[in-house]
């Protein structure tokens, strides 16, 4: 994530609340990275649940 923050550190200035734009960009990038990781973990978990359910149903079909 440091790489993400370094890329966004070029932004200068402050928001009306006094937050540096570079800090805001860094926090946004970190949040997006965490959300993407959570999405991928959720998708993997759902895929695993589907595979397990398919294993249970396969003998019933035969």
Order of alpha helices (4+ residues) and beta strands (2+ residues): alpha-alpha
